[in-house]
Amino acid sequence: MKIASFIIPLSLIVAQAHAAVIYSGLKDFTISNGFDGIYLDVDGGNLVGIDAVGWDVNPFFGGEGIVNSPAFQPVRTSSAIYAPVVNLAPGQTVGPTSVFGSGFNGSSTHLGITAGKFTSGSEGYLGFKLTTNANAGPYYGFMRVIFSNTGSAGKILDWSYQTSGEAITISAVPEISHASLPLICAASMVLRRRRRK
Amino acid sequence: MAADVPGALLTKRGTPVPWYQSTTNGTDFRVIYIRRKDAAEAGLVYTPQFSGDMTNWENSTVTPTVVADGGEVEAVSIKYPFFAAGRKARFFRVGVSSTH
């Protein structure tokens, strides 16, 4: 019985490590209703200054406008410049066959009521291809966001990306990140010790 | 010092100033700048330009709207684009040339 309780968490940990998915944790960054907006360094996991080294994506006016650096390419309707970023759904896949642009690019027609558009004030998923600050990648991922075009602030809630370079399926439940693995190990050991007592 | 045009009254001349207002389906984003009212007679041509990097500039082809009168000058506004040459249009300038 004791052996079984140890093996099961360990196998879970091995499976998660093999998946190589990085989850940001809940960030809840507010996208202000102004032209500056926020500049996010996705692999750094934090906000940076305007045009600072490492910035990946810059939503502004509550998410009504989006600008991306060459290192961060959101999934779009086409590879044309300023083609709208697409709102994806859980279950959809982001990977090498997704449609991306290149270089610096922008989007301002991604909010609306038709299929593939973000609904103002509601959660949506932005797929992306990422090259890290250390020039690793491309990695595929998705970001949970709330965009607004009515004057309200928007949100970047969290994001996940696959560091194997393989496609990733959008999931409403966040994957466990590498950063969480030590916590899982610790929790597993604490549980085992309690059971022994 | 930026221009100020409260209530369509030009109270202070100055550099161009961005302006925006939220609407029910998007942001009305504009830039306001001042020009001479007798520009045509004086042979002056104003060319608003936007850039994301201060190197590549895109001309605006939008016809300006007069928003305030200041006697010999007037304040006009044009739509401020989000992007210029693939970058965020963070910079604005007005080129002035003479046809004389």
Interface residues (C-beta under 8 A of the other chain):
Chain A: N33 G34 F35 N58 F60 F61 E64 G65 V67 I81 Y82 G103 F104 N105 G106 S108 L111 N149 T150 G151
Chain B: P18 Y20 S22 T23 T24 N25 G26 T27 F29 G52 F82 F83 G86 R87 K88
